[in-house]
Amino acid sequence: MPSNMISTKFLEKAVLPLDVIAPHVKTEVYSNSAARTSVLRNPNMEKLQKGYLFPEISMKHEAHMKKYPDAKVISLGIGDTTEPIPRVITSAMAEYALALSTPEGYQGYGPEQGQMNLRKVIAEKVYPSMGIKESEVFISDGAQCDIARLQTLFGPNVSIAVQDPTFPGYVDNGVIVGQTGAADESGKYAGIAYMRCAPENHFFPDLSRVPRTDVIFFCSPNNPTGHAASHAQLRDLVDFASRNGSIIVFDTAYAWYLSESESADGSSSSSKPRSIYEVPGAREVAIEISSFSKFAGFTGVRLGWAVVPSELRYADGSPVARDFDRVVCTCFNGASSVAQAGGVACLSTEEGRDAVRRVVGVYKENARVLVETFASLGKEVYGGQDSPYVWVRFPGRRSWDVFAEILEKTHVITVPGSGFGPGGEGFVRVSAFNSRERVLEAAARLRKFLA
């Protein structure tokens, strides 16, 4: 018998009557005779709306393929990379993996916080002149996992604010740990401050209208809108958090997509901050999370990091980093050592950094093609310059209806904007993560349909 199957005959013999094992549970709430435990369901799970966004889109993809088995579906939906990982990086992982088969090269458990060589290279190469120490860098298996660990760290009694629209993981993890009430008809959860980010306010919230919360989740460049906050905007955000005694969780998963400009000395730099720590005072109020997924193609390899500065303190003066370290050591056995070898190869040499820049360049060119496609059709289109995402408005239309119509008529998968929050209604997100050939084909189909 497969390990994931249990004989119903065994259950019939083994399960005691419910009134014996849990006399406090009313048996009449059960409508059939199927075996059940006496464990109560986490009531917060019931608050979650439908399924998680991206698996739901995958199910619609599968249903579409059953309906049109010969269709050549092009996915511009979920942000999954498609370009091969550069060989300089995979070679480092392969070398490390082969060394594990020798007595000299074998290593078992590593530090839960990550290999020190990777923590050091991140501190030096990602945060130059920002005062970040390797001891403040925690290696993980991806930013989304860090979001869940941070929500575990904060617990159910904090209040949170999110951009609207925003990556759904911030909200859903908050719901699961009990930080929210139920959702209303628009999809807004009680207990969450939704910071409206729309074309009308240049995708940055009016902080004077945002109530004080304990934690502020903020992503720049933003997923899904593609907007990257300016230095002045982030300075306002840091000042806002400082005045309110709040903690910012700053997500930089797409920082490598920020457009660079060449200075007088010939060096390249971004006109918009790649890190919250470029803003004075951020070390006292901000945690930063990031990922190798979207710039190095590690969506399947799984590697990311969080930075928790030593200056960041709770109301009682205790360091946040100490508690985060405790959560990491309790909930996590450390990122794959093979993946970490690849992470070092990404960042430690100019060859590695150039290689991932070239990959990012492919997606940025794809985004340019998509922006031009929608713009040529007279659509209101945003993003695509500092981000792999293009944010397209369809006034007066419901996002899921637009998603369904585009899929039905063009066999192209997008993402309905409402899946990112109430502020996303009327938009769809189009991803640049695919091959140039498929993006060009998708653009041709979209032109034909939308014209």
DRENGU-996117 format. One record per atom (N, C-alpha, C, CB): residue in one letter; x negated, y negated, z. Coordinates in pm, whole numbers, plus 50000, padded with zeros to 5 digits. Each point is the difference from the previous one (the first is absolute). Glycine has a CB too. Example, Ala and Ser with C-alpha at 12.3 -4.5 7.8 and 13.67 -1.06 7.14 Angstrom:
BEGIN
a486815056950780a500894988150000a499104988050000a501895011750125s498464977849803s499184988150006s500774989150073s498825006349785
This chain:
BEGIN
m499155012050000m500854988050000m499134987650000m501825012350122p498484977749791p499214987750001p500064993350136p500424997149757s498474996050277s499894994050133s501034989250025s497605005249994n502944989049898n500954989250020n501445004849998n498374984649897m501845028650107m501345005750005m500175008050128m500095000949749i501064997950314i500285007250123i501255008349978i498934981950143s501015030649897s501125008949983s501214995350081s498405018849960t502784980249974t501214996250073t500385011050100t500784986449802k498855025950167k500285011050093k499224997850129k500405015849807f498344979650180f499194997050119f500654988850081f497915007349879l502574982350050l500624988850071l501235004450076l499134984549826e501665024350112e501235004650066e499695007050130e501095002349778k497805005050226k499625007450121k499304991050101k499815020749864a499414969350087a499124992650090a500654987850062a498135008049864v502844985850066v500544987450048v501055002450107v499544989549778l500265004750339l500955001050110l501184990849976l498155005950157p502994996849903p501144990949987p499624986050046p501585019150035l498954970849895l499624986350028l500384996050141l500264994749760d500875010650295d500404996050134d499095005650108d502324998749918v496815010950042v499035005550095v498734991750001v500955022949965i498524973949914i498734992949995i500144984950017i499175018049853a502034976650116a500204985650011a501464997150035a498144995749833p502235006750293p501404998450038p500504985649987p499695019050155h499374971049837h500414986149989h500394996049859h498514995050189v501195013749712v500324996949861v501385005549967v497555000449938k503294991050005k501345004249965k499985008149871k500954979750115t499495032749893t499905008949884t500974996249890t499285018150152e501804974549881e500984997049897e499494990449894e501735003950167v497094989749854v499474991049898v499485007549879v499424983950179y500415029149832y499495007949889y501165006049923y497895005050127s502044993749740s501145003749917s499925014049942s500224976349947n498625030250066n499915013649947n499125008450091n500324991649764s499495020850199s499325009550088s498515001049975s502105012450009a497324978949907a498565000649974a499224997650130a500384992149762a498495015150251a499204998850123a499404986150010a499495024649992r500524969750129r499444986950025r499265000250132r501834988949869t497215002050143t499344998350130t500844990450084t497705004349899s501854993250222s500684990250086s499264986750001s500865018750142v498184979449765v499234987749993v500814989349928v497845013150000l502314975350065l500734989149939l499174993149892l501264996850215r499404999249679r499334993249890r499594985950044r501325013549832n497494982250120n499604986250021n501054991049937n497535006350003p503204985750077p501094992049943p499524989749899p501235003250212n497504993349792n499494990049906n499955005549857n498674989950185m501235023449801m499975005849865m501324997449927m498415017750080e502664981749996e501314997749941e500124985949942e500975016450162k498204974249887k500054986149953k499384998349862k499924992650237l499185016649727l499304998649872l500985000549884l497965010550101q501824981049801q500894999249886q499595009649892q500454976350054k500455032649909k499765009849894k498665007050022k501384986249839g497945017050049g498675005950010g498954989149990g500845021549903y497914982450120y498914990549979y499964996849851y498655009050200l501064978649765l500184994849865l499355008549892l500104977650100f498625025649916f499275006249889f500385014749977f498144984350049p502095023850057p500545013449973p501374999649934p498715008450195e502094981449837e501324998749938e499854997349849e500964991350218i498075000549747i499754997449858i499525012849931i499454975950050s499715031850019s499545012749944s501175009449971s497834997450124m503165002849966m501165008649978m500804995349878m500105004850247k500004982049735k500714994949883k499225003149872k501014981750141h497665018349870h499155003949888h500285014549961h498224983850075e501835025050024e500265014249974e501385001949937e498515006250193a502494986849859a501355001249946a500044995249854a500974996650231h498284992849739h499944994949864h499365010249907h499874976550089m499095030149958m499335010049917m500905012049973m497814992750095k503065010749999k500955010949975k501024995949895k499705008250236k500674979049768k500984994949904k499384998549862k501194988250186y497545007549811y499294997849873y498675007750003y501084976949972p498975036450012p498775008150016p498914996849898p501445017750091d498934976349797d498994997049897d499514985550006d501065017549856a499464974950239a499624985950009a498554998550047a502404993950048k496914996749895k498644996850044k500084988450099k498995008149778v501244995750348v500204990050105v498664993450034v501975012950092i498034974049918i498824992450040i500264993950137i499374995149759s499795008150336s500204995050135s499224987050022s500375023550081l500374966049942l499434987250045l500654996850135l499594991649760g500625018950316g500714998750125g499085000550121g501945010249890i497955001450170i499175001550119i498564995849970i501485018850082g497904974450012g498654994749977g498925010550013g500804978350083d499245031849830d499005010750004d499004997849888d501675016350100t497064983549934t498974997449901t499895011549900t498764986150168t500755010849713t499905009949893t498605000949940t502404995949952e496784993650063e498665000349945e499115009550080e500284976449917p498835031150018p499105009050074p499114992350097p500035015649805i499664990750306i499084994050097i498614999649936i501375008450199p497924980549808p498674999249938p499065011150049p500314975449980r498855029449928r499145011550029r499004997150112r500265007149763v499294980450250v499054996950106v500615003150137v498964982149856i502365017050152i500705002650126i500285014950016i501044977249991t499475029349905t500295014350012t498725008250015t502084996749862s496834998650079s498725007150015s499564999950145s499364993749766a500834995150302a499634999150141a500865009450084a499284976249968m502005024750000m500895009250072m499635014549972m501834983049991a497855019949882a499635013749964a498705004150068a501154997249779e497894993850225e498725003050067e500225002750148e498804985649833y502035006350229y500285002050142y500715013450022y500154975050034a500845027949878a500755012550015a499105012149983a502044988549916l497045011249985l499095011349980l499065001750118l500134996349755a499474992650306a499125001050117a500685007050116a498874979149926l502475020450079l500715006850108l499845015249995l501644981350000s497925023849885s499825014549988s498605004450042s501665000049816t497564990750238t498665003450049t499924997750151t498994993949776p500155013650291p499854997950145p499554985850034p499455024350024e499704970149891e499484986650029e501054989149977e497725008249938g503154994149964g500944989549961g501375001250062g498784998749793y501475012650275y501355001850055y500274990450115y499925024149933q501294970150068q500474991850111q501455003250028q498364981749944g501985019050181g501395002550039g500714987050028g499365022250094y501294977350020y500714987750037y499054988149999y501615013350139g498884975849809g499254987450009g500694990950100g499205002249762p500304985950258p500644990650091p501404996449950p497734991050066e503245008750025e501354996349960e500044986249938e500905014450181q498214976849862q499984986249949q499334999049863q499954992050236g499425018749718g499364999949870g498495000750009g501914987149916q497465017349973q498555000749994q499414985950011q500135021049858m498834977550222m499464986750026m499434993649874m499505007250232n499975001049674n499444993949879n501104993349916n498185017350000l503024988649996l501104993949925l500534987850075l500605022549902r499524978350228r500474988550078r499044988149981r501085015650170k497654987649825k498994989449985k500074993649862k498525012150163v501634996049733v500014994549865v501274991949976v498615019449920i502494984550140i501234992149989i499814986550068i501395021049994a498054979150127a499774987550072a499094990649921a500295012250218e498694993549717e499034991749929e500474995549863e498245011950123k502414997049801k500344997049861k501394994049983k498505018649935v502454985550149v501364995049987v500184987150081v500825023449964y498444975550147y500184988650090y498684992450022y501885012450112p497434983949782p498744992750019p500264986350064p499005012049802s500184984550293s500074986950067s501324997650072s498474991449826m502255019250208m501264998450073m499905004750144m501225002849785g497605001950253g499805004050138g500605013450037g499954976550052i500435031549849i500575013250030i498875009950028i502024995149855k498095011850259k499005010150038k500505013849963k499194985450189e499865023749785e500415013649962e500845006750108e497955001849864s501834994750261s500785005850109s501464995649997s497925000750137e502394988749787e501384995249989e500725005949880e499294979150110v500015029149811v500585006449882v500375014350034v498644985249845f502615018650129f500505013550025f500385006449867f500844993550232i498485017349732i500265006749873i501255008850014i497524999849941s503295000649953s501265007550008s500235007749870s500954982950158d500205023549837d500415007149879d500964991749915d499695021750121g500284965249897g500794991249914g500774989650079g500205018549839a500124970650095a500674988850067a501395003850051a498724984449855q502005023850070q501355003650044q499955007950130q500765000349762c498255008250254c499845007450125c499634990650114c499315020349871d499894969550098d499654990150102d501214992050044d497714998649904i503214998650006i501234993150037i500755008050107i500154989649770a499975023550208a500695008550096a499265000450134a500905013749811r497774987150183r499245000350127r500114986650074r498415016749899l501624972350027l500154987050065l501394998750063l498384990049836q502645015150097q501334999450059q500095008750126q500974995849772t498325015350228t499905008050122t499304992150109t499945021149864l499004971850099l499274991750096l500904989250060l497885004249872f502884988850044f500834989050050f501185005050082f499314986749802g501265024850160g501115005450075g501334993649966g498425005150179p502664999349888p501354995749962p500414986250050p500575023750001n498674970350088n500464987850067n499484987149939n500135013250203v499254987649679v499524987749935v501004995749893v497595006550044s502384980849923s500784994749888s499074998249881s501634988450157i498915013549722i499154999349882i500614990749894i499175023350047a499954971049872a500394992149883a499355006049877a500244979050140v500475020849748v499475005149874v500344990349888v500245023950081q498934976149816q500354992849879q501255006449939q497574993549959d503214998749973d501165005449930d499994994549858d501345001850217p498335006649683p499835014550006p498635004250052p501595001749810t498345011350230t498765005150058t499885014949978t500054981950170f498755023349852f499775014449994f500875006950106f497624996549916p503205013450047p500985005550094p499405007450119p501505001849809g497235002150186g499405007450110g499974992150130g498645012149834y501184974550158y499974992050122y501345001050073y498344984249894v502745014650030v501335000250059v500385013950048v500664981149851d499165028950063d500475013450035d499285005650121d500535003849762n498174993750250n499295004650119n500494992850125n498005005149859g502344982050127g500554992650112g501345005650044g498814979949921v502015024149981v501295006150032v499805013050076v501014989549795i498085018950158i499795013250059i499564999150146i499425008649774v499704981650257v499504999150138v500964992450090v497685001049913g503404993550031g501014993950085g499904985050018g500065021250112q499324971849794q499844985550012q501204992249947q497565003549980t503405003249961t501094993149931t501365004950045t498504996949806g502524995450154g501365004750008g500405006249868g500554982550170a500755018349806a500505005849875a499894989849887a501575014950130a498554990049747a499964991449883a501404995049966a497995012449913d502094975350035d501294994849956d500235003549854d499844981350167e501235013549774e500365003649864e498944995849898e502384998050066s496874991449966s498964995349907s498715008050012s501004977350012g498935031350090g498795007950021g499074994350104g500195007149770k500174981650292k499164994150104k500245006850134k500024978149877y498885025250190y500095006350132y500054989450109y498785020149914a502094982050183a500034991350118a498665001450073a502535002250022g496934986750024g498745000450074g498784997449915g501085015850150i499094983249717i498884996749912i500204985949945i499675024549939a499294967550064a500034986849937a499545001549855a499574988250222y501325009149685y499695001249857y499524986549949y501725018349970m497024981149987m499404987649951m500184999449849m498314999750190r502644992449767r500364999449859r498824995349915r502384995450065c497275012549833c498914996749907c500555001049859c498215008650161a502164979949782a500684999749871a499334989949909a502165006650109p498194993649762p499444989949910p500264985850049p500305015949811e500854982250254e500394986650045e499074994450107e502355006049945n496995002850133n499024995050100n498605004949967n501804999650175h497985003449696h498685004249951h499515012650073h499484976149943f501465032450095f499715013050060f499264999050133f499945009349771f500164979550296f499424998750135f501084994650092f497664996049908p502535010350208p501134996450086p499894986150060p500255023950051d500894970049971d500074987550074d499885003650148d501464988549822l497345010250231l499745004650136l500774992050104l497755007349925s502674980650041s500784992250095s501375006250026s498794979549924r501625029549987r501315006650016r499875014450045r500904985049823v497885019350206v499775013850045v499965000350152v498725005549788p502105002850275p499975000750146p498725006550049p502495001150003r497214996750122r498815006050061r500205015050014r499514978550124t499525029449832t500015014550020t498645004350055t501695003349813d498265008950238d498735005050054d499025003649889d501235008650199v499284997549695v499155005149892v500524994749867v499455020950133i499634974849781i500344995149866i499285008849898i500334976150085f500415031149833f499415007849892f499934991349875f500895021850098f497914977449843f499804991349885f499055006749903f500404979450141c499995020949731c499215006549895c499624989949894c501155022050043s497544976949927s499534990949896s498765005849934s500934980250126p499075021249739p501114997849908p501205008850037p498354994149820n502835000250161n501205006350052n500495011449911n500604978450103n499835031949963n500755010849936n501444998650052n497945015849981p503014980049932p500035002249854p499804987549914p501495018550050t498524969350004t500124988149915t498744996649924t501654991750158g497185013349890g498744997049934g499404986750041g500795013349812h499884979450279h499494986950041h498835001550096h502294990349968a496695001550012a498854999650091a500014986650072a498635015449850a501304985050282a500064987850080a498724992049987a501545011450160s498594975549842s498844991249994s499364998850138s501044987349809h497775006750193h499324997850128h500854991250092h497765002449885a502854987350060a500834991050081a501225007350057a499254980749859q501355027950061q501165007650048q499605009550113q501044998349773l497835008450211l499575009250106l499564992550125l499315016449824r500154971850158r499674991850117r501274996550077r497984990649880d503095006250047d501284997250065d500525012450073d500524982949824l499305028750114l500465012550062l499235002950129l500625008849774v498064989550221v499175002350120v500374990150109v498145008849856d502054978550109d500394989950099d501365003350060d498674982749877f502255022050041f501345003850045f499915011550102f500974992749779a498225017450188a499845011350091a499324995750130a499865015349804s499174975950185s499284995450118s500934992250094s497894999049865r502944992250079r500944992450083r501005009050072r499754980849842n500665029850089n501035008850054n499465011850079n501394993349811g497275008250192g499445011650068g500345013049931g500134987550212s499945012249655s500375011949921s498765006849944s502194989449942i497995023050013i498945007549931i500415001749855i499345012250213i499774984249696i500225002249857i499395013449962i499984975049952v500795033349976v499455011949935v499904996549852v501005016550173f497774981549780f499754994749867f499545011249907f499414977450097d501365025249800d499775011249908d499314994849874d502025012450090t496744992349885t499234995549884t499735011349900t498944982750145a502025026449841a499805011549911a499704995949857a501515013050146y498924974949815y499834995649860y499024988549987y502315007549955a496854990450145a499094988450000a499045000349881a500164999350248w499475012449702w499065000849887w500624994949870w498915019450111y502414978349890y500674995249879y500034984749992y501385020650002l498154972750102l499984985549996l499094995249887l500444999050249s500054991749672s499224994949887s498804992450050s502074998749860e496815003350073e498764993450039e499714988449907e499125021650093s500224968249962s499544988749919s498504998650018s502244988250022e497095006949875e498544998850005e499614986150050e499775016749811s499364983150287s499544987350056s498824994649920s500805007150228a498714981049810a498924993449926a498725008150000a501004978150060d498765029850045d498785008050006d500125013449928d499494989050215g501685013249721g500195012349923g500605011450079g498114992949866s502085005550264s500585010650082s501514999649988s498054999150161s502585012449866s501465000949991s500605000150139s499825012549783s501324981250230s500715000150127s501484998049974s497984991050121s502835013149976s501444998449986s500434986950063s500325024950001s500604968249933s500504987450054s501005002350112s499644989449778k500795023150240k500935003550105k499345010250093k501994995449848p498285003850282p499305008850095p500265014849974p500164981850167r498775025849839r500125014649992r500275005950138r498465000249801s501274992050301s500165004850137s500574988950086s498085016149971i502734987550126i500524990250097i498874994050082i502175012650010y496714994850001y498894995250084y499184988949933y499915022650102e500464973849775e499414988149939e500594987250061e499645012949788v501434988750288v500674988750063v499534998750145v502025003049848p497504985450192p499564998250140p501135003150097p498374982549925g501275024650183g500975003450102g500715013249979g500294976250031a499525030149852a500735012349970a499565011750088a500264992049766r498495007950278r499525011150084r500775001050131r497734997449898e502864991550147e500735000150126e501455004549983e498524981850080v501975019149795v501435002749982v500315010749895v500404976750068a498605029249866a500315008449885a499295013549999a500384979249875i500365030850082i499485013249963i500095000749847i500725011250223e498264994449713e500045001449854e499965014749964e498874977749969i502005026449939i499985013649947i499734999549851i501605007950179s497725002549770s499715000449858s499835014449955s498904977450013s500835024549860s500035013349941s499085000849879s502335003150083f497135008849895f499245002949878f500915004649886f498025006250143s503264995649884s500905006149902s500104992249871s501265009550187k498994977449822k500384992449882k498834993649927k502144995850112f496675003849951f498864994749924f499015010949962f500274978350119a499745033049951a499065010649968a500685012949954a498464990050165g502875009849826g500715011849953g500115011150103g499244994249777f500765002350352f500015010150106f501415003550047f497774991750071t503255006549843t501355003050045t500145014550046t500864982649841g498435026550093g500035014050043g498865003750092g501115005249788v497814987350209v498845002850085v500284995850143v498454997049804r502244991950216r500474994750128r498864994250084r501845016849994l498044970050003l499004993250081l500394985450014l498195016049924g501714978950197g500304986050025g499294995550127g502235002349884w498124985850163w499394995350124w500874989450066w497725005149908a502064993050219a500614989050076a498894992650072a502205012650028v497954974449983v499064991850078v500764994350119v498604994349794v500905008550326v500604994750123v498904992550076v501735019050012p498244967749977p498914992350062p500035000950153p500064984649804s498775014350254s499885000950146s500694988350069s497855012249972e502294976449959e500644988250062e501525001550012e498164986149907l502445023150019l501465001550001l500445006250133l500045002349747r500814990750327r500385004350135r501525000150017r497844990750089y502615018050001y501404999950042y500244988750099y500155024949963a501104973550077a500374989550094a499285001650134a502214998449888d497475014250150d499325002250128d498494998849990d501855014850063g497644981749815g498574998349981g499265012449957g500154982650166s500525028849829s499325012449959s499825000249849s500975012250198p497934993849753p499724999949856p500905009549922p497664994350053v502885000849837v500845008349913v499185011549942v501444980049945a497285017350024a499155010349938a499875012450088a498754981849882r501225016250249r499865011550090r501215009349988r498614986050157d502595008149838d501195008349988d500115006249861d501144985550169f498465007149728f500055005849866f499035011749990f500644977749904d498215021050155d499035011050003d500625012250067d498104983550007r502675014150099r500655011250072r501045006749913r499614988350218v501175003849709v501005005549909v499335008149890v501534980750049v497415013749892v499275006949894v499465013450050v499404977849897c500005022250220c499405012350054c501055010250038c498094986650084t503145008849947t501075009150040t500755005449880t500214987550214c500045004049686c500875003749888c499275004249874c501624984350094f497065015649907f499255001249875f498685006850028f501094979349907n498485029450002n498715006650014n498954994149908n501185020750065g499114967749878g499034993649913g500255002849853g498365001650182a501254988949735a500145001749855a499055010749949a500694975949979s499665029949908s499155010249937s498584994749981s502015009649885s497024998250158s498604995849985s499614999349852s499465010350223v501154998149693v499734999549856v500524986849943v500135025349984a501084970850055a500554987349954a499144988450047a502315009950003q497194990850119q499164989250052q498704998649921q500995003750226a498475007549727a498814999349915a500324992449871a499165021750096g502034980449851g500424992549883g500184985350029g501105020349916g499414976650205g500184986150039g498684992650008g502035006650124v496955000049930v498674993950006v499484997249860v499545012050217a500684997749691a499534998149862a500734988549931a499465024549989c501804973150046c500744988849942c499374986650031c502055013450018l497494985150107l499664986750051l498524997550021l502185000450106s497035010049910s498624998050045s499054995449891s500435017350168t499924985249704t499114996149890t500744991349901t498695021150029e500574971049897e500614991749896e500605008649891e498364981850049e501025029849925e500545009349901e501405004550039e497685007749945g502494995950182g501325004350046g501024988849995g498895016650146r500724971549898r500934988749999r500384996049858r499014992150216d500025008249691d500294996949861d500965010249940d497754989249978a502075023350060a500845010749946a501464998150039a498045015550009v502204981150117v501394998350041v500574986949945v499555013350209r499614976749771r500494987749936r500495002849858r498394986450139r500915022549792r500425003549863r501365006950001r497595002249931v502625006550165v501295006850012v501104989950030v498865021050081v500894970150013v500964989550032v500294991649876v499194999550239g499784998049681g500184992249878g500985006349902g497704991750030v502305021649963v500955007049912v501434996950043v498325018549960y501954982650169y501354997550049y500394985249988y499725019450158k499314971749860k500324985849987k500354996649855k498464994750193e500865011549713e500334997849859e501395005749969e497545000749939n502785011050119n501345005549984n501054990350054n499065023450017a500644970850098a500954990550061a500204987949909a499305007650230r499614987849707r500114988649908r500935003449884r497674992650064v502185019449882v500865004449890v501474999850042v498135014349910l502154990650211l501385000650048l500574986050024l499515022350105v499674968949954v500454986350023v500354993549867v498574998250207e500575003249694e500244993949868e501245005949933e497534996049977t502695016950046t501175006549941t501294993950054t498685021249974f501444978050156f501224994650059f500154985049972f499875017550179a499004975349825a500064985649973a500454997449856a498174996250169s501375012049736s500374998149860s501495002349977s497705007049935l502925000150158l501435002849990l500824989850079l499485024349971g499844965550081g500704989750073g500355003650142g500884992849787k498505017750266k500295004350137k499194991750100k500505023249918e500074975450200e499324993350111e499075010250064e501964983850041v496745014549943v499055010450040v498914994150087v500475012749789y499154994750316y499014995550096y498995011250024y501684984550111g497225012149956g498985009950031g499155003349880g501495009250171g497755001649840g499205004649889g498644993749984g502115004349894q497654984550174q498714993549988q499045004450111q501124980449891d499355019750232d499195004150114d500455013350056d499594976150052s501135031549869s500645012150049s500305009349884s500994987450194p499125025649830p500405009249894p501515000749981p497955013150048y502804978450023y501455000549994y500584987749932y500015013650208v501004988749709v500724989549930v501424999850055v498575002549789w501884985850248w501284998350071w500944992349907w498875000050231v502195006849723v500844994449894v501424998050054v498595011349822r501934976650154r501354996850049r501045002749892r499034982650153f502105023349889f501165002249913f501204993550070f499065021949903p501144965150075p501034992550074p501395006349986p498654979349966g502045021550148g501365005049999g500125015149990g500624978949899r498265028050096r500015014749989r499545006450130r499574998249754r500955013650274r499535007750115r498765007949958r502365001650097s496664998849991s498705006149965s500125014549957s498934984650160w501875023149915w500125014249965w500695001849865w500095005750245d500834985249721d500665000949869d499004997249887d502184992850105v496954997249916v498984997049899v499035011649987v500214975450050f499355030050065f499125011750000f500625011449917f499114993350228a502185009749801a500665011249933a500154997449850a501235005150212e499084982649750e500194996849859e498685000749923e501944985350061i496995009549999i498705000849933i499575014649984i499364977650096l500865030450007l499625014249992l500835007149894l499364999750241e501934997749757e500905006749905e499674996249856e501785000350175k497954986849800k499844995349863k498565000649948k501944985350042t497085014550048t498614999749954t499145011550053t500234975549988h500295032250104h499235010650066h498764994450070h500825016449827v499294971450226v498944993850077v500464998450144v499144987849796i500025016650297i500334999050142i499424987150057i500055025150020t500804967450048t499584988150073t500365002450147t500324984449796v499715005050285v500445001150139v501014988950026v497775010250074p503424993349977p500984989550031p499534991150113p501825015249922g498274971750058g499494990750099g500675000850134g499454985549816s501835018450187s500725000750127s499415010650092s502054992149883g497185017250061g499345010050084g498934994150090g500465016549823f499154970950150f499014993150081f500634990350098f498395002449813g502934997950197g500694991150092g501054991849928g497964999150142p502934994549935p501094992149939p499494989349904p501335004150204g497514990149824g499454989749914g499595005049864g499264988650203g500685024549779g499625005649871g501175002749907g498085009850113e503144988049936e501175002349915e499944991049877e501375006650201g498924999249684g499974992549875g498665000449930g501704985550096f497325021749963f498675001449939f499705014849977f499204978850113v499855023949799v499365013249993v498504998050004v501925009849867r497394999950193r498544999950000r499505009449893r499934994650247v499125000649674v499435008149893v498515001550029v501734992149828s497815020250178s498625002850038s499105000949877s500815011950203a497964983549813a499015000849892a499175012750009a499924975249994f500425033650099f499235012350017f500425010449898f499754995050244n499585004949644n500155010449899n498944997549895n502505002550042s497405006449860s498994998349897s500394988449908s499445024650010r499584969449921r500284989049909r500995004449893r497724990550042e502095021449906e500885005049894e501455000750047e498085013249906r502144991950215r501375001450050r500624986550034r499405022650090v499764968349962v500514986750031v500434992849872v498514998950204l500695002349691l500364993849873l501285006249943l497574995349956e502575017750056e501215006849953e501224995550082e498615019849927a501204979350207a501104995250086a500394985849963a499205015050185a499794976549789a500284986149963a500814999449870a497874992850113a501815015749792a500735000349873a501455004350022a497865005249878r502335004950207r501365004550028r500804989150071r499185023750016l500204969650080l500684989550074l500374988349910l498775006850204r500344989649703r500294989149906r501235003749915r497544993549994k502475018649958k501105004449914k501324999850077k498405014349867f501574990250257f501235000850080f500444986250046f499345022950076l499774969349981l500374987350060l500254988949897l498685006850199a500794994949681a500254990149896a501464999449960a497695003649918
